[in-house]
Amino acid sequence: MGIPDILVFGAGPAGCTAARLLASWGHAVTIITRPEGAGAALAESLTPSCGKFFDLLGIRDAIDGAGFVRATGNTVWWGRGEPRVEMFAHDARGWQATSIVLERVMLAEAERAGARVERRLLTPEDAAALPATFRLDCTGRAGLLARSRAGRRMEEGHRTVALAATWRRPDAWPLPDPTHTLIESYADGWAWSVPLDETRRAVAVMVDPRTTDLARGDGARTTYLGEVGKTARLRALLAPATLESGPTGWDASMYASTTYAGSDWLVVGDAASFVDPLSSAGVRKALASGWLAAIATHTALSNPSMASAALAFFAAREAEVYANFLMLTRRFLHDAAEGQAHPFWAERAETREWDERRDREQQERAGVQAAYERLRLAPELRVHRGPDVRLEMRPAIAGHEIVFEPRLITPDDPAGVRFLHDIDVVTMVDLAPSLRQVPDLFDACVGRAGPMDLAAFLTALATALARGWLVFAPEIQPLPRP
Ligand SMILES: Cc1cc2nc3c(=O)[nH]c(=O)nc-3n(C[C@H](O)[C@H](O)[C@H](O)COP(=O)(O)OP(=O)(O)OC[C@H]3O[C@@H](n4cnc5c(N)ncnc54)[C@H](O)[C@@H]3O)c2cc1C
């Protein structure tokens, strides 16, 4: 047997996604992963947005057939505020999964698509030495390649240990909606619970061993029960329940990589970065990362001239995703910290970047509104391309591949923009200077780019003016207001 095309290390959501896609696109893929039962089961709440990836992978029926409780939302006791019952939008439902069953279902589907599966425990040395044209590290926190090659860096102020156990209640759980994920913050930690079936729930506490006032020296069970005892709602809910198994400890500290790709390897999913479990987004992030890793790998192997652009695109996207999660997590933790002066919260509740982004977005909305008004009042559309905007080729996803496409580039957005509100703004900015009426521009854009929504088109045009991609010709003055 020759060298396999692609080795995928690890069969979590990231590895199975990448392996299934790459095998179905004709590559020889081998997944090497731990023997089943070698790791502890983790209860996980999967947001409805995972469904998009299950559809893309063609595995929704298999996931729906796994018997997971379908969640309708979250019930949150956060900070000092009133309880919040958050229903998923559009009546969508999530999945209350366990990592072992999710992995079993996804691995069977990767195998069905043609991936070979080997079950054994790998060392970092194995992962580096096994021959392959390309290797994907999807080993999660273990990071068999990631730890030596990707420059893992822990996020300061986000050291978290999760202690999770399973509880059984003899009667039904007295909750407005027992399918919900429950979240409760307390003085120096927070707790979380998901249903496993009608009678059992997983309940985890998230603590920081540096700052949380833990009951130490008497075993994990005492520490865990001490933390559950600090909650109000969950403690009451668990009073008549029996602790059935656990607790098991999990490191849930956040980290990212310094680099996400080399010439023949990628770090994918949790191997690349880990986001706070608070977001309930780890699995979705892993599915997205596996999908993009498959596209980048497929491009690198089938079109070597695009390899470095494809790998750089993957790396940039992974870095951006992590940065966004970090900002969001800090914002959520800031809400939870309300009224809690403890260092557990103080370190985590940094909102400067979030506030700056919110201010920028508010300014931009005001600019778009002003441009829209000016467009509405102008007797005709007389615009030209802004002095700072250039049209350049940049990597982008097209089907299963990374290709170059034209983008509008400005000094403050070197990655550039092609679509805004689903409108091809490259076409819009190209056509706008030659037309005198907005309806004519709309028709010309439809003629070149296909049907589009008029409201979205007008918003994109106003945004193009607000951002300076297009500027009003100086001689046009708006009509005086009546
Ligand atoms: C306490 C806690 C709670 C969480 N709650 C949620 C939640 O509610 N919702 C959510 O979406 N996410 C949650 N997450 C995050 C989620 O579990 C991960 O983000 C997700 O599983 C990442 O998928 P992955 O495929 O990248 O890695 P993993 O799922 O970790 O998969 C890694 C794979 O590598 C294999 N492997 C590891 N080491 C070796 C080795 N040495 N040799 C061979 N194989 C190996 C493993 O067996 C496994 O198959 C939580 C995480 C924690 C710690």
The ligand as an SDF file (V2000), in Angstrom:
LIG
                    3D

 53 58  0  0  0  0  0  0  0  0999 V2000
  -16.9590   20.6920   30.2790 C   0  0  0  0  0  0  0  0  0  0  0  0
  -17.2240   20.9120   28.8250 C   0  0  0  0  0  0  0  0  0  0  0  0
  -18.5220   21.1690   28.4040 C   0  0  0  0  0  0  0  0  0  0  0  0
  -18.7910   21.3710   27.0670 C   0  0  0  0  0  0  0  0  0  0  0  0
  -20.0600   21.6460   26.6860 N   0  0  0  0  0  0  0  0  0  0  0  0
  -20.3420   21.8510   25.3930 C   0  0  0  0  0  0  0  0  0  0  0  0
  -21.6740   22.1310   24.9600 C   0  0  0  0  0  0  0  0  0  0  0  0
  -22.6210   22.1710   25.7590 O   0  0  0  0  0  0  0  0  0  0  0  0
  -21.8870   22.3510   23.6470 N   0  0  0  0  0  0  0  0  0  0  0  0
  -20.8880   22.3030   22.7340 C   0  0  0  0  0  0  0  0  0  0  0  0
  -21.1410   22.5130   21.5390 O   0  0  0  0  0  0  0  0  0  0  0  0
  -19.6160   22.0380   23.1050 N   0  0  0  0  0  0  0  0  0  0  0  0
  -19.3240   21.8180   24.4070 C   0  0  0  0  0  0  0  0  0  0  0  0
  -18.0410   21.5510   24.7760 N   0  0  0  0  0  0  0  0  0  0  0  0
  -16.9900   21.5790   23.7560 C   0  0  0  0  0  0  0  0  0  0  0  0
  -17.0280   20.3660   22.8420 C   0  0  0  0  0  0  0  0  0  0  0  0
  -16.9650   19.2000   23.6070 O   0  0  0  0  0  0  0  0  0  0  0  0
  -15.8240   20.4310   21.9090 C   0  0  0  0  0  0  0  0  0  0  0  0
  -15.6670   21.7470   21.4230 O   0  0  0  0  0  0  0  0  0  0  0  0
  -15.9630   19.4950   20.7040 C   0  0  0  0  0  0  0  0  0  0  0  0
  -16.1460   18.1710   21.0960 O   0  0  0  0  0  0  0  0  0  0  0  0
  -14.6960   19.6110   19.8540 C   0  0  0  0  0  0  0  0  0  0  0  0
  -14.6800   18.6480   18.8520 O   0  0  0  0  0  0  0  0  0  0  0  0
  -13.3000   18.1360   18.2470 P   0  0  0  0  0  0  0  0  0  0  0  0
  -13.6710   17.1460   17.2160 O   0  0  0  0  0  0  0  0  0  0  0  0
  -12.4560   19.2750   17.8670 O   0  0  0  0  0  0  0  0  0  0  0  0
  -12.5230   17.4300   19.4580 O   0  0  0  0  0  0  0  0  0  0  0  0
  -12.9680   16.2320   20.4060 P   0  0  0  0  0  0  0  0  0  0  0  0
  -14.4540   16.0910   20.4200 O   0  0  0  0  0  0  0  0  0  0  0  0
  -12.2680   16.4530   21.6870 O   0  0  0  0  0  0  0  0  0  0  0  0
  -12.3830   14.9370   19.6930 O   0  0  0  0  0  0  0  0  0  0  0  0
  -11.0350   14.5710   19.8190 C   0  0  0  0  0  0  0  0  0  0  0  0
  -10.8260   13.1860   19.2110 C   0  0  0  0  0  0  0  0  0  0  0  0
   -9.4410   12.8580   19.2770 O   0  0  0  0  0  0  0  0  0  0  0  0
   -9.2820   11.5770   19.8310 C   0  0  0  0  0  0  0  0  0  0  0  0
   -7.9790   11.5150   20.5050 N   0  0  0  0  0  0  0  0  0  0  0  0
   -7.5340   12.3360   21.4840 C   0  0  0  0  0  0  0  0  0  0  0  0
   -6.2970   11.9590   21.8710 N   0  0  0  0  0  0  0  0  0  0  0  0
   -5.9550   10.8990   21.1060 C   0  0  0  0  0  0  0  0  0  0  0  0
   -4.8130   10.0800   21.0300 C   0  0  0  0  0  0  0  0  0  0  0  0
   -3.7870   10.2700   21.8330 N   0  0  0  0  0  0  0  0  0  0  0  0
   -4.7860    9.0640   20.1250 N   0  0  0  0  0  0  0  0  0  0  0  0
   -5.8580    8.8360   19.3200 C   0  0  0  0  0  0  0  0  0  0  0  0
   -6.9640    9.5880   19.3490 N   0  0  0  0  0  0  0  0  0  0  0  0
   -7.0200   10.6150   20.2310 C   0  0  0  0  0  0  0  0  0  0  0  0
  -10.4620   11.4390   20.7890 C   0  0  0  0  0  0  0  0  0  0  0  0
  -10.7270   10.0840   21.0770 O   0  0  0  0  0  0  0  0  0  0  0  0
  -11.5700   12.0810   19.9530 C   0  0  0  0  0  0  0  0  0  0  0  0
  -12.0540   11.1480   19.0180 O   0  0  0  0  0  0  0  0  0  0  0  0
  -17.7440   21.3250   26.1130 C   0  0  0  0  0  0  0  0  0  0  0  0
  -16.4430   21.0470   26.5260 C   0  0  0  0  0  0  0  0  0  0  0  0
  -16.1690   20.8440   27.8650 C   0  0  0  0  0  0  0  0  0  0  0  0
  -14.7720   20.5450   28.3090 C   0  0  0  0  0  0  0  0  0  0  0  0
  1  2  1  0
  2  3  1  0
  2 52  2  0
  3  4  2  0
  4  5  1  0
  4 50  1  0
  5  6  2  0
  6  7  1  0
  6 13  1  0
  7  8  2  0
  7  9  1  0
  9 10  1  0
 10 11  2  0
 10 12  1  0
 12 13  2  0
 13 14  1  0
 14 15  1  0
 14 50  1  0
 15 16  1  0
 16 17  1  0
 16 18  1  0
 18 19  1  0
 18 20  1  0
 20 21  1  0
 20 22  1  0
 22 23  1  0
 23 24  1  0
 24 25  2  0
 24 26  1  0
 24 27  1  0
 27 28  1  0
 28 29  2  0
 28 30  1  0
 28 31  1  0
 31 32  1  0
 32 33  1  0
 33 34  1  0
 33 48  1  0
 34 35  1  0
 35 36  1  0
 35 46  1  0
 36 37  1  0
 36 45  1  0
 37 38  2  0
 38 39  1  0
 39 40  1  0
 39 45  2  0
 40 41  1  0
 40 42  2  0
 42 43  1  0
 43 44  2  0
 44 45  1  0
 46 47  1  0
 46 48  1  0
 48 49  1  0
 50 51  2  0
 51 52  1  0
 52 53  1  0
M  END
$$$$
